[in-house]
């Protein structure tokens, strides 16, 4: 987890111009860390979600787990996969039943909370697997956006 500490320090000391830039930077850092530390290729495709889920299982087993950072790191990646696939946008919004605003991906009038999903995956385990979540999102949102 030493790589995590240096990465966290670098990301948290960076001043980002906006939420989207911050989430994209965290997502790229997650993809880099996935390859260097977990030997998983996260390429922002739908197929990479299973690899992300495998990483979360390993991260969740760490005795040095920094929940806030791990949720931000891996949740940003999940959100970027969704944002790119459906031409969505990042926004700060209050999670249903919550009191504070959190990053969400807005797609076609729907709000997705990828950081909350990663948090639940890390805390609730298998019943919150990302494969099922992603399949449900794809079913509800339908075809990906056309990218020119």
N, C-alpha and C positions, 0 to 999 in steps of 0.2 A: 504493500500500500504506500510505499515511499513515493512512487510515481504520482499517486493521487495527491499527496501533500504538496508537492512542487507544482502540480497542475492547478490545484485549488488556489494556491498563493498567486500564481500568474493570472488566472482568470479573475479572481476577486480584486486584484489590484489594477485591472484594466478598466478604463473609462470608456464605455460604449455610447455611441451617439443616440441609440434608441433600443427599445425592447427587441426588435427583430434582429438587429446586429448582435446583441448579446446572446440571444438564443441560438443563432447560427454559429457563433464562435464556440459556445458550449457544445453544440452538436458535432462540430468538426473535431473538437478536442476529444469527445467521446469516441468518435470513429477511430482517431489515432490511437487512443488508449486501448480500445478493443483489440486492435491489431498487435500493438507492442506488448501488452500485458496478458491478453486472453487468447491470442491467436485466432481471433474471429474477424472476418471482413464485414464491416458495416458500411454499405455503399449507398445508403438512403433509398434502397429499393424495398418493396413489400416483402421480398424474400429474406431480407436481412432481419426482419422482426424476430424470427426464431433464434437467430444468433444473439440478438439483444436479450431475449428471454433467458438464454443459457448463461449469459454474463450476469444477469440480475440474480440468478440462483447462486452463482459463485460469490458475488459481492455481498449478498445477504448472509452468507456463512462467515464473513470476516468478523473477528472479534474487535477490529479497529474501525468498524463501520461509522462513518460520519454521515448520518441520514440526510441532513439538509443538502450537503454537497452532492451526494450520490443521486438524490432525487432530481436536483437541478441538472446535473450532468446527463444522466441517462434519459430523463424526461424531456430534455431539450432535443435529444436525438429522436425520440419517438415522435415528438411534435413536429420536427422538421420533415420526417418521412410523410406525415399526414399533410402538412402544409404544402409541401412540394407536389405530392400526388394529386391534391384537390385544389391547388391554386388558392390556398387559404391565406390568412394573415394572423400574426400574433397580436394579442391585445391583453390588457390587464382587466380582469373581471372577477366579480365575487363568485366563488364556488357555491352552488346551491347549499344552503344551510350553514354556510361559512360567514365569517365576519370581516375577513380581509380579502383584498383583491389578489389574485394569483395569475400567472401567465396561462393563457388559453389560446387555442387555435380556432379561429372563426372560419367556418366553411359553409357556404350556401345557407346562411342563417342559423346554422347549428354551432354550438360551442363545444369543443372537445378539451378535456383537461388531462393532457398527457403526463404532467408532473404528478398529479393525484393518482393516476393509474400506476405509475412506477412506484409511488409510495405504497399503494395497496399491494402491489406485487411483492415488494420487499417485506412488508409486515404481515400479510395474510397468506402468502405462499402460493402454492399450486392453483388454488381455486381462482386466482386472479391472473392466470397466465395471459401473456400478450397475444399469443396466436388466436385465441378465442375472441379477445377484444378486437383485434385488427380485422378478423373475419366479420364480426358484427358491424364494425364501422363501414367496411367495404359493401356489405349488404345494404345498409341504410343509405349510404351516400352514392352508391352506384359507380358508374364509370369514372375513371380518373379524368382530370381536366386535360384538355389538349394543350400541349406545350409546343410553341412555335420554335 
